Amino acid sequence: MIFTQLFQMTVSVMRSIGPALANSLFSFSIEKGYCGGYFVYYILMLVVLLSVYTGSLLPRQTRV
């Protein structure tokens, strides 16, 4: 029971930090001119690729 509450708290914190971090990265990339202002999208693509790689490490079949 305590793990469920802990995971819910972690998810809610990430949902509040995520948009603020994306906005900050977007304004930073425009202000500094990194990658023509598209630096945030490269970071998001990197996160997606890391997530896909991590997902590929999961077992393909579940044990019953």
PDB file of N, CA, C, O and CB in Angstrom:
ATOM      1  N   MET A   1       0.812  -1.189   0.000  1.00  0.00           N
ATOM      2  CA  MET A   1       0.000   0.000   0.000  1.00  0.00           C
ATOM      3  C   MET A   1       0.859   1.259   0.000  1.00  0.00           C
ATOM      4  O   MET A   1       0.556   2.224  -0.702  1.00  0.00           O
ATOM      5  CB  MET A   1      -0.925  -0.005   1.190  1.00  0.00           C
ATOM      6  N   ILE A   2       1.918   1.245   0.780  1.00  0.00           N
ATOM      7  CA  ILE A   2       2.776   2.428   0.863  1.00  0.00           C
ATOM      8  C   ILE A   2       3.486   2.677  -0.464  1.00  0.00           C
ATOM      9  O   ILE A   2       3.751   3.827  -0.814  1.00  0.00           O
ATOM     10  CB  ILE A   2       3.807   2.266   1.992  1.00  0.00           C
ATOM     11  N   PHE A   3       3.799   1.603  -1.214  1.00  0.00           N
ATOM     12  CA  PHE A   3       4.471   1.783  -2.488  1.00  0.00           C
ATOM     13  C   PHE A   3       3.560   2.462  -3.501  1.00  0.00           C
ATOM     14  O   PHE A   3       4.026   3.284  -4.290  1.00  0.00           O
ATOM     15  CB  PHE A   3       4.948   0.446  -3.025  1.00  0.00           C
ATOM     16  N   THR A   4       2.298   2.140  -3.495  1.00  0.00           N
ATOM     17  CA  THR A   4       1.351   2.776  -4.406  1.00  0.00           C
ATOM     18  C   THR A   4       1.286   4.274  -4.148  1.00  0.00           C
ATOM     19  O   THR A   4       1.291   5.067  -5.089  1.00  0.00           O
ATOM     20  CB  THR A   4      -0.043   2.151  -4.260  1.00  0.00           C
ATOM     21  N   GLN A   5       1.226   4.661  -2.902  1.00  0.00           N
ATOM     22  CA  GLN A   5       1.185   6.082  -2.554  1.00  0.00           C
ATOM     23  C   GLN A   5       2.476   6.780  -2.937  1.00  0.00           C
ATOM     24  O   GLN A   5       2.458   7.915  -3.413  1.00  0.00           O
ATOM     25  CB  GLN A   5       0.922   6.259  -1.063  1.00  0.00           C
ATOM     26  N   LEU A   6       3.586   6.107  -2.731  1.00  0.00           N
ATOM     27  CA  LEU A   6       4.878   6.680  -3.098  1.00  0.00           C
ATOM     28  C   LEU A   6       4.988   6.865  -4.608  1.00  0.00           C
ATOM     29  O   LEU A   6       5.480   7.892  -5.075  1.00  0.00           O
ATOM     30  CB  LEU A   6       6.016   5.792  -2.593  1.00  0.00           C
ATOM     31  N   PHE A   7       4.533   5.879  -5.366  1.00  0.00           N
ATOM     32  CA  PHE A   7       4.577   5.985  -6.822  1.00  0.00           C
ATOM     33  C   PHE A   7       3.641   7.070  -7.330  1.00  0.00           C
ATOM     34  O   PHE A   7       3.989   7.791  -8.265  1.00  0.00           O
ATOM     35  CB  PHE A   7       4.219   4.651  -7.460  1.00  0.00           C
ATOM     36  N   GLN A   8       2.465   7.202  -6.735  1.00  0.00           N
ATOM     37  CA  GLN A   8       1.545   8.262  -7.132  1.00  0.00           C
ATOM     38  C   GLN A   8       2.128   9.640  -6.848  1.00  0.00           C
ATOM     39  O   GLN A   8       1.964  10.562  -7.646  1.00  0.00           O
ATOM     40  CB  GLN A   8       0.214   8.102  -6.412  1.00  0.00           C
ATOM     41  N   MET A   9       2.802   9.780  -5.721  1.00  0.00           N
ATOM     42  CA  MET A   9       3.438  11.048  -5.395  1.00  0.00           C
ATOM     43  C   MET A   9       4.550  11.370  -6.390  1.00  0.00           C
ATOM     44  O   MET A   9       4.691  12.513  -6.827  1.00  0.00           O
ATOM     45  CB  MET A   9       3.995  11.015  -3.969  1.00  0.00           C
ATOM     46  N   THR A  10       5.339  10.351  -6.745  1.00  0.00           N
ATOM     47  CA  THR A  10       6.418  10.552  -7.701  1.00  0.00           C
ATOM     48  C   THR A  10       5.876  10.964  -9.061  1.00  0.00           C
ATOM     49  O   THR A  10       6.426  11.862  -9.699  1.00  0.00           O
ATOM     50  CB  THR A  10       7.255   9.287  -7.830  1.00  0.00           C
ATOM     51  N   VAL A  11       4.806  10.320  -9.512  1.00  0.00           N
ATOM     52  CA  VAL A  11       4.210  10.659 -10.800  1.00  0.00           C
ATOM     53  C   VAL A  11       3.668  12.079 -10.782  1.00  0.00           C
ATOM     54  O   VAL A  11       3.842  12.808 -11.758  1.00  0.00           O
ATOM     55  CB  VAL A  11       3.096   9.670 -11.155  1.00  0.00           C
ATOM     56  N   SER A  12       3.022  12.489  -9.709  1.00  0.00           N
ATOM     57  CA  SER A  12       2.469  13.839  -9.660  1.00  0.00           C
ATOM     58  C   SER A  12       3.578  14.891  -9.635  1.00  0.00           C
ATOM     59  O   SER A  12       3.421  15.963 -10.219  1.00  0.00           O
ATOM     60  CB  SER A  12       1.566  13.997  -8.434  1.00  0.00           C
ATOM     61  N   VAL A  13       4.687  14.602  -8.973  1.00  0.00           N
ATOM     62  CA  VAL A  13       5.817  15.535  -8.977  1.00  0.00           C
ATOM     63  C   VAL A  13       6.399  15.641 -10.383  1.00  0.00           C
ATOM     64  O   VAL A  13       6.703  16.742 -10.839  1.00  0.00           O
ATOM     65  CB  VAL A  13       6.908  15.084  -7.973  1.00  0.00           C
ATOM     66  N   MET A  14       6.557  14.516 -11.074  1.00  0.00           N
ATOM     67  CA  MET A  14       7.096  14.549 -12.428  1.00  0.00           C
ATOM     68  C   MET A  14       6.161  15.270 -13.397  1.00  0.00           C
ATOM     69  O   MET A  14       6.617  15.943 -14.321  1.00  0.00           O
ATOM     70  CB  MET A  14       7.357  13.136 -12.917  1.00  0.00           C
ATOM     71  N   ARG A  15       4.863  15.128 -13.184  1.00  0.00           N
ATOM     72  CA  ARG A  15       3.903  15.824 -14.053  1.00  0.00           C
ATOM     73  C   ARG A  15       3.940  17.332 -13.838  1.00  0.00           C
ATOM     74  O   ARG A  15       3.589  18.089 -14.743  1.00  0.00           O
ATOM     75  CB  ARG A  15       2.487  15.301 -13.805  1.00  0.00           C
ATOM     76  N   SER A  16       4.347  17.769 -12.686  1.00  0.00           N
ATOM     77  CA  SER A  16       4.457  19.209 -12.453  1.00  0.00           C
ATOM     78  C   SER A  16       5.812  19.746 -12.907  1.00  0.00           C
ATOM     79  O   SER A  16       5.903  20.890 -13.352  1.00  0.00           O
ATOM     80  CB  SER A  16       4.242  19.523 -10.973  1.00  0.00           C
ATOM     81  N   ILE A  17       6.855  18.942 -12.802  1.00  0.00           N
ATOM     82  CA  ILE A  17       8.187  19.386 -13.199  1.00  0.00           C
ATOM     83  C   ILE A  17       8.363  19.320 -14.715  1.00  0.00           C
ATOM     84  O   ILE A  17       9.041  20.171 -15.290  1.00  0.00           O
ATOM     85  CB  ILE A  17       9.256  18.537 -12.508  1.00  0.00           C
ATOM     86  N   GLY A  18       7.772  18.334 -15.364  1.00  0.00           N
ATOM     87  CA  GLY A  18       7.959  18.121 -16.795  1.00  0.00           C
ATOM     88  C   GLY A  18       7.656  19.322 -17.668  1.00  0.00           C
ATOM     89  O   GLY A  18       8.524  19.746 -18.431  1.00  0.00           O
ATOM     90  N   PRO A  19       6.452  19.892 -17.589  1.00  0.00           N
ATOM     91  CA  PRO A  19       6.154  21.054 -18.430  1.00  0.00           C
ATOM     92  C   PRO A  19       7.033  22.265 -18.121  1.00  0.00           C
ATOM     93  O   PRO A  19       7.421  22.996 -19.033  1.00  0.00           O
ATOM     94  CB  PRO A  19       4.707  21.436 -18.270  1.00  0.00           C
ATOM     95  N   ALA A  20       7.346  22.482 -16.853  1.00  0.00           N
ATOM     96  CA  ALA A  20       8.212  23.611 -16.496  1.00  0.00           C
ATOM     97  C   ALA A  20       9.608  23.417 -17.072  1.00  0.00           C
ATOM     98  O   ALA A  20      10.215  24.369 -17.562  1.00  0.00           O
ATOM     99  CB  ALA A  20       8.288  23.776 -14.966  1.00  0.00           C
ATOM    100  N   LEU A  21      10.117  22.201 -17.016  1.00  0.00           N
ATOM    101  CA  LEU A  21      11.437  21.920 -17.574  1.00  0.00           C
ATOM    102  C   LEU A  21      11.437  22.072 -19.094  1.00  0.00           C
ATOM    103  O   LEU A  21      12.389  22.608 -19.661  1.00  0.00           O
ATOM    104  CB  LEU A  21      11.889  20.510 -17.186  1.00  0.00           C
ATOM    105  N   ALA A  22      10.379  21.606 -19.754  1.00  0.00           N
ATOM    106  CA  ALA A  22      10.297  21.736 -21.207  1.00  0.00           C
ATOM    107  C   ALA A  22      10.227  23.208 -21.613  1.00  0.00           C
ATOM    108  O   ALA A  22      10.874  23.616 -22.577  1.00  0.00           O
ATOM    109  CB  ALA A  22       9.073  20.975 -21.748  1.00  0.00           C
ATOM    110  N   ASN A  23       9.445  24.005 -20.882  1.00  0.00           N
ATOM    111  CA  ASN A  23       9.380  25.440 -21.176  1.00  0.00           C
ATOM    112  C   ASN A  23      10.724  26.116 -20.978  1.00  0.00           C
ATOM    113  O   ASN A  23      11.129  26.950 -21.788  1.00  0.00           O
ATOM    114  CB  ASN A  23       8.336  26.114 -20.301  1.00  0.00           C
ATOM    115  N   SER A  24      11.411  25.761 -19.911  1.00  0.00           N
ATOM    116  CA  SER A  24      12.716  26.354 -19.645  1.00  0.00           C
ATOM    117  C   SER A  24      13.726  25.972 -20.716  1.00  0.00           C
ATOM    118  O   SER A  24      14.503  26.814 -21.167  1.00  0.00           O
ATOM    119  CB  SER A  24      13.222  25.926 -18.276  1.00  0.00           C
ATOM    120  N   LEU A  25      13.720  24.707 -21.126  1.00  0.00           N
ATOM    121  CA  LEU A  25      14.629  24.282 -22.200  1.00  0.00           C
ATOM    122  C   LEU A  25      14.303  24.982 -23.516  1.00  0.00           C
ATOM    123  O   LEU A  25      15.209  25.360 -24.258  1.00  0.00           O
ATOM    124  CB  LEU A  25      14.559  22.761 -22.388  1.00  0.00           C
ATOM    125  N   PHE A  26      13.026  25.154 -23.806  1.00  0.00           N
ATOM    126  CA  PHE A  26      12.621  25.826 -25.038  1.00  0.00           C
ATOM    127  C   PHE A  26      13.092  27.280 -25.033  1.00  0.00           C
ATOM    128  O   PHE A  26      13.671  27.741 -26.017  1.00  0.00           O
ATOM    129  CB  PHE A  26      11.093  25.759 -25.213  1.00  0.00           C
ATOM    130  N   SER A  27      12.852  28.002 -23.948  1.00  0.00           N
ATOM    131  CA  SER A  27      13.278  29.404 -23.894  1.00  0.00           C
ATOM    132  C   SER A  27      14.801  29.513 -23.891  1.00  0.00           C
ATOM    133  O   SER A  27      15.356  30.442 -24.478  1.00  0.00           O
ATOM    134  CB  SER A  27      12.698  30.095 -22.648  1.00  0.00           C
ATOM    135  N   PHE A  28      15.478  28.574 -23.237  1.00  0.00           N
ATOM    136  CA  PHE A  28      16.940  28.573 -23.233  1.00  0.00           C
ATOM    137  C   PHE A  28      17.488  28.354 -24.635  1.00  0.00           C
ATOM    138  O   PHE A  28      18.441  29.019 -25.042  1.00  0.00           O
ATOM    139  CB  PHE A  28      17.472  27.496 -22.287  1.00  0.00           C
ATOM    140  N   SER A  29      16.890  27.421 -25.378  1.00  0.00           N
ATOM    141  CA  SER A  29      17.399  27.133 -26.721  1.00  0.00           C
ATOM    142  C   SER A  29      17.136  28.291 -27.678  1.00  0.00           C
ATOM    143  O   SER A  29      17.939  28.535 -28.579  1.00  0.00           O
ATOM    144  CB  SER A  29      16.763  25.853 -27.266  1.00  0.00           C
ATOM    145  N   ILE A  30      16.037  29.003 -27.501  1.00  0.00           N
ATOM    146  CA  ILE A  30      15.773  30.170 -28.348  1.00  0.00           C
ATOM    147  C   ILE A  30      16.691  31.327 -27.963  1.00  0.00           C
ATOM    148  O   ILE A  30      17.233  32.014 -28.829  1.00  0.00           O
ATOM    149  CB  ILE A  30      14.294  30.601 -28.236  1.00  0.00           C
ATOM    150  N   GLU A  31      16.860  31.535 -26.669  1.00  0.00           N
ATOM    151  CA  GLU A  31      17.677  32.649 -26.196  1.00  0.00           C
ATOM    152  C   GLU A  31      19.135  32.491 -26.606  1.00  0.00           C
ATOM    153  O   GLU A  31      19.764  33.447 -27.059  1.00  0.00           O
ATOM    154  CB  GLU A  31      17.575  32.770 -24.683  1.00  0.00           C
ATOM    155  N   LYS A  32      19.666  31.295 -26.449  1.00  0.00           N
ATOM    156  CA  LYS A  32      21.080  31.050 -26.774  1.00  0.00           C
ATOM    157  C   LYS A  32      21.286  30.634 -28.227  1.00  0.00           C
ATOM    158  O   LYS A  32      22.411  30.648 -28.727  1.00  0.00           O
ATOM    159  CB  LYS A  32      21.643  29.977 -25.859  1.00  0.00           C
ATOM    160  N   GLY A  33      20.196  30.262 -28.904  1.00  0.00           N
ATOM    161  CA  GLY A  33      20.303  29.885 -30.312  1.00  0.00           C
ATOM    162  C   GLY A  33      20.850  28.485 -30.541  1.00  0.00           C
ATOM    163  O   GLY A  33      21.360  28.191 -31.622  1.00  0.00           O
ATOM    164  N   TYR A  34      20.752  27.614 -29.534  1.00  0.00           N
ATOM    165  CA  TYR A  34      21.239  26.250 -29.706  1.00  0.00           C
ATOM    166  C   TYR A  34      20.347  25.491 -30.681  1.00  0.00           C
ATOM    167  O   TYR A  34      19.126  25.454 -30.527  1.00  0.00           O
ATOM    168  CB  TYR A  34      21.299  25.520 -28.352  1.00  0.00           C
ATOM    169  N   CYS A  35      20.965  24.895 -31.673  1.00  0.00           N
ATOM    170  CA  CYS A  35      20.276  24.080 -32.677  1.00  0.00           C
ATOM    171  C   CYS A  35      19.124  24.848 -33.328  1.00  0.00           C
ATOM    172  O   CYS A  35      18.090  24.265 -33.652  1.00  0.00           O
ATOM    173  CB  CYS A  35      19.748  22.788 -32.040  1.00  0.00           C
ATOM    174  N   GLY A  36      19.300  26.113 -33.511  1.00  0.00           N
ATOM    175  CA  GLY A  36      18.287  26.933 -34.151  1.00  0.00           C
ATOM    176  C   GLY A  36      17.020  27.079 -33.323  1.00  0.00           C
ATOM    177  O   GLY A  36      15.952  27.336 -33.880  1.00  0.00           O
ATOM    178  N   GLY A  37      17.111  26.924 -32.026  1.00  0.00           N
ATOM    179  CA  GLY A  37      15.947  27.019 -31.153  1.00  0.00           C
ATOM    180  C   GLY A  37      15.214  25.707 -30.973  1.00  0.00           C
ATOM    181  O   GLY A  37      14.179  25.662 -30.307  1.00  0.00           O
ATOM    182  N   TYR A  38      15.731  24.642 -31.552  1.00  0.00           N
ATOM    183  CA  TYR A  38      15.062  23.338 -31.476  1.00  0.00           C
ATOM    184  C   TYR A  38      15.763  22.371 -30.519  1.00  0.00           C
ATOM    185  O   TYR A  38      15.534  21.164 -30.589  1.00  0.00           O
ATOM    186  CB  TYR A  38      14.987  22.716 -32.860  1.00  0.00           C
ATOM    187  N   PHE A  39      16.601  22.879 -29.641  1.00  0.00           N
ATOM    188  CA  PHE A  39      17.350  22.035 -28.714  1.00  0.00           C
ATOM    189  C   PHE A  39      16.437  21.191 -27.833  1.00  0.00           C
ATOM    190  O   PHE A  39      16.743  20.034 -27.542  1.00  0.00           O
ATOM    191  CB  PHE A  39      18.246  22.888 -27.846  1.00  0.00           C
ATOM    192  N   VAL A  40      15.318  21.770 -27.410  1.00  0.00           N
ATOM    193  CA  VAL A  40      14.390  21.051 -26.539  1.00  0.00           C
ATOM    194  C   VAL A  40      13.850  19.804 -27.231  1.00  0.00           C
ATOM    195  O   VAL A  40      13.632  18.782 -26.582  1.00  0.00           O
ATOM    196  CB  VAL A  40      13.233  21.966 -26.117  1.00  0.00           C
ATOM    197  N   TYR A  41      13.634  19.879 -28.529  1.00  0.00           N
ATOM    198  CA  TYR A  41      13.100  18.725 -29.253  1.00  0.00           C
ATOM    199  C   TYR A  41      14.144  17.614 -29.385  1.00  0.00           C
ATOM    200  O   TYR A  41      13.799  16.432 -29.392  1.00  0.00           O
ATOM    201  CB  TYR A  41      12.613  19.152 -30.642  1.00  0.00           C
ATOM    202  N   TYR A  42      15.396  17.989 -29.486  1.00  0.00           N
ATOM    203  CA  TYR A  42      16.455  16.974 -29.505  1.00  0.00           C
ATOM    204  C   TYR A  42      16.551  16.271 -28.154  1.00  0.00           C
ATOM    205  O   TYR A  42      16.764  15.060 -28.089  1.00  0.00           O
ATOM    206  CB  TYR A  42      17.810  17.613 -29.869  1.00  0.00           C
ATOM    207  N   ILE A  43      16.394  17.033 -27.085  1.00  0.00           N
ATOM    208  CA  ILE A  43      16.413  16.435 -25.748  1.00  0.00           C
ATOM    209  C   ILE A  43      15.217  15.499 -25.579  1.00  0.00           C
ATOM    210  O   ILE A  43      15.357  14.406 -25.030  1.00  0.00           O
ATOM    211  CB  ILE A  43      16.400  17.535 -24.653  1.00  0.00           C
ATOM    212  N   LEU A  44      14.047  15.921 -26.045  1.00  0.00           N
ATOM    213  CA  LEU A  44      12.857  15.067 -25.934  1.00  0.00           C
ATOM    214  C   LEU A  44      13.008  13.800 -26.776  1.00  0.00           C
ATOM    215  O   LEU A  44      12.575  12.726 -26.357  1.00  0.00           O
ATOM    216  CB  LEU A  44      11.600  15.842 -26.370  1.00  0.00           C
ATOM    217  N   MET A  45      13.620  13.915 -27.964  1.00  0.00           N
ATOM    218  CA  MET A  45      13.870  12.716 -28.771  1.00  0.00           C
ATOM    219  C   MET A  45      14.836  11.778 -28.070  1.00  0.00           C
ATOM    220  O   MET A  45      14.689  10.559 -28.155  1.00  0.00           O
ATOM    221  CB  MET A  45      14.421  13.099 -30.146  1.00  0.00           C
ATOM    222  N   LEU A  46      15.824  12.335 -27.378  1.00  0.00           N
ATOM    223  CA  LEU A  46      16.766  11.518 -26.622  1.00  0.00           C
ATOM    224  C   LEU A  46      16.051  10.769 -25.493  1.00  0.00           C
ATOM    225  O   LEU A  46      16.334   9.597 -25.244  1.00  0.00           O
ATOM    226  CB  LEU A  46      17.894  12.393 -26.052  1.00  0.00           C
ATOM    227  N   VAL A  47      15.133  11.444 -24.818  1.00  0.00           N
ATOM    228  CA  VAL A  47      14.360  10.794 -23.752  1.00  0.00           C
ATOM    229  C   VAL A  47      13.514   9.664 -24.326  1.00  0.00           C
ATOM    230  O   VAL A  47      13.415   8.594 -23.724  1.00  0.00           O
ATOM    231  CB  VAL A  47      13.459  11.820 -23.026  1.00  0.00           C
ATOM    232  N   VAL A  48      12.901   9.897 -25.494  1.00  0.00           N
ATOM    233  CA  VAL A  48      12.085   8.856 -26.131  1.00  0.00           C
ATOM    234  C   VAL A  48      12.949   7.665 -26.513  1.00  0.00           C
ATOM    235  O   VAL A  48      12.564   6.521 -26.273  1.00  0.00           O
ATOM    236  CB  VAL A  48      11.366   9.410 -27.377  1.00  0.00           C
ATOM    237  N   LEU A  49      14.111   7.918 -27.105  1.00  0.00           N
ATOM    238  CA  LEU A  49      14.990   6.817 -27.503  1.00  0.00           C
ATOM    239  C   LEU A  49      15.474   6.018 -26.293  1.00  0.00           C
ATOM    240  O   LEU A  49      15.551   4.791 -26.348  1.00  0.00           O
ATOM    241  CB  LEU A  49      16.189   7.355 -28.283  1.00  0.00           C
ATOM    242  N   LEU A  50      15.795   6.707 -25.215  1.00  0.00           N
ATOM    243  CA  LEU A  50      16.197   5.996 -23.998  1.00  0.00           C
ATOM    244  C   LEU A  50      15.038   5.177 -23.433  1.00  0.00           C
ATOM    245  O   LEU A  50      15.245   4.080 -22.915  1.00  0.00           O
ATOM    246  CB  LEU A  50      16.706   6.991 -22.939  1.00  0.00           C
ATOM    247  N   SER A  51      13.824   5.706 -23.531  1.00  0.00           N
ATOM    248  CA  SER A  51      12.654   4.966 -23.050  1.00  0.00           C
ATOM    249  C   SER A  51      12.400   3.731 -23.905  1.00  0.00           C
ATOM    250  O   SER A  51      12.080   2.666 -23.376  1.00  0.00           O
ATOM    251  CB  SER A  51      11.412   5.867 -23.047  1.00  0.00           C
ATOM    252  N   VAL A  52      12.538   3.863 -25.209  1.00  0.00           N
ATOM    253  CA  VAL A  52      12.345   2.711 -26.095  1.00  0.00           C
ATOM    254  C   VAL A  52      13.416   1.656 -25.821  1.00  0.00           C
ATOM    255  O   VAL A  52      13.119   0.462 -25.799  1.00  0.00           O
ATOM    256  CB  VAL A  52      12.384   3.148 -27.583  1.00  0.00           C
ATOM    257  N   TYR A  53      14.645   2.087 -25.616  1.00  0.00           N
ATOM    258  CA  TYR A  53      15.715   1.134 -25.317  1.00  0.00           C
ATOM    259  C   TYR A  53      15.443   0.415 -23.998  1.00  0.00           C
ATOM    260  O   TYR A  53      15.599  -0.802 -23.904  1.00  0.00           O
ATOM    261  CB  TYR A  53      17.077   1.851 -25.262  1.00  0.00           C
ATOM    262  N   THR A  54      15.040   1.169 -22.985  1.00  0.00           N
ATOM    263  CA  THR A  54      14.729   0.560 -21.691  1.00  0.00           C
ATOM    264  C   THR A  54      13.568  -0.413 -21.816  1.00  0.00           C
ATOM    265  O   THR A  54      13.580  -1.479 -21.200  1.00  0.00           O
ATOM    266  CB  THR A  54      14.401   1.638 -20.653  1.00  0.00           C
ATOM    267  N   GLY A  55      12.564  -0.053 -22.611  1.00  0.00           N
ATOM    268  CA  GLY A  55      11.440  -0.950 -22.837  1.00  0.00           C
ATOM    269  C   GLY A  55      11.836  -2.209 -23.571  1.00  0.00           C
ATOM    270  O   GLY A  55      11.241  -3.266 -23.358  1.00  0.00           O
ATOM    271  N   SER A  56      12.840  -2.110 -24.440  1.00  0.00           N
ATOM    272  CA  SER A  56      13.283  -3.295 -25.176  1.00  0.00           C
ATOM    273  C   SER A  56      14.025  -4.280 -24.271  1.00  0.00           C
ATOM    274  O   SER A  56      14.191  -5.445 -24.634  1.00  0.00           O
ATOM    275  CB  SER A  56      14.182  -2.885 -26.341  1.00  0.00           C
ATOM    276  N   LEU A  57      14.463  -3.833 -23.117  1.00  0.00           N
ATOM    277  CA  LEU A  57      15.150  -4.726 -22.172  1.00  0.00           C
ATOM    278  C   LEU A  57      14.178  -5.567 -21.346  1.00  0.00           C
ATOM    279  O   LEU A  57      14.584  -6.524 -20.687  1.00  0.00           O
ATOM    280  CB  LEU A  57      16.030  -3.912 -21.239  1.00  0.00           C
ATOM    281  N   LEU A  58      12.906  -5.211 -21.383  1.00  0.00           N
ATOM    282  CA  LEU A  58      11.909  -5.980 -20.632  1.00  0.00           C
ATOM    283  C   LEU A  58      11.720  -7.349 -21.259  1.00  0.00           C
ATOM    284  O   LEU A  58      11.889  -7.499 -22.469  1.00  0.00           O
ATOM    285  CB  LEU A  58      10.565  -5.230 -20.577  1.00  0.00           C
ATOM    286  N   PRO A  59      11.373  -8.348 -20.462  1.00  0.00           N
ATOM    287  CA  PRO A  59      11.146  -9.683 -21.019  1.00  0.00           C
ATOM    288  C   PRO A  59       9.927  -9.679 -21.955  1.00  0.00           C
ATOM    289  O   PRO A  59       8.947  -8.975 -21.712  1.00  0.00           O
ATOM    290  CB  PRO A  59      10.946 -10.715 -19.881  1.00  0.00           C
ATOM    291  N   ARG A  60      10.006 -10.471 -23.017  1.00  0.00           N
ATOM    292  CA  ARG A  60       8.937 -10.488 -24.004  1.00  0.00           C
ATOM    293  C   ARG A  60       7.720 -11.268 -23.518  1.00  0.00           C
ATOM    294  O   ARG A  60       6.596 -10.933 -23.892  1.00  0.00           O
ATOM    295  CB  ARG A  60       9.442 -11.078 -25.301  1.00  0.00           C
ATOM    296  N   GLN A  61       7.910 -12.286 -22.705  1.00  0.00           N
ATOM    297  CA  GLN A  61       6.792 -13.071 -22.203  1.00  0.00           C
ATOM    298  C   GLN A  61       6.731 -12.948 -20.690  1.00  0.00           C
ATOM    299  O   GLN A  61       7.751 -12.854 -20.008  1.00  0.00           O
ATOM    300  CB  GLN A  61       6.918 -14.550 -22.628  1.00  0.00           C
ATOM    301  N   THR A  62       5.518 -12.954 -20.195  1.00  0.00           N
ATOM    302  CA  THR A  62       5.339 -12.916 -18.749  1.00  0.00           C
ATOM    303  C   THR A  62       5.275 -14.334 -18.199  1.00  0.00           C
ATOM    304  O   THR A  62       4.810 -15.251 -18.876  1.00  0.00           O
ATOM    305  CB  THR A  62       4.064 -12.132 -18.375  1.00  0.00           C
ATOM    306  N   ARG A  63       5.731 -14.503 -17.009  1.00  0.00           N
ATOM    307  CA  ARG A  63       5.652 -15.811 -16.357  1.00  0.00           C
ATOM    308  C   ARG A  63       4.340 -15.908 -15.615  1.00  0.00           C
ATOM    309  O   ARG A  63       3.904 -14.961 -14.959  1.00  0.00           O
ATOM    310  CB  ARG A  63       6.847 -16.037 -15.393  1.00  0.00           C
ATOM    311  N   VAL A  64       3.720 -17.060 -15.727  1.00  0.00           N
ATOM    312  CA  VAL A  64       2.425 -17.252 -15.065  1.00  0.00           C
ATOM    313  C   VAL A  64       2.607 -18.062 -13.801  1.00  0.00           C
ATOM    314  O   VAL A  64       1.634 -18.334 -13.096  1.00  0.00           O
ATOM    315  CB  VAL A  64       1.420 -17.948 -16.003  1.00  0.00           C
TER     316      VAL A  64
END
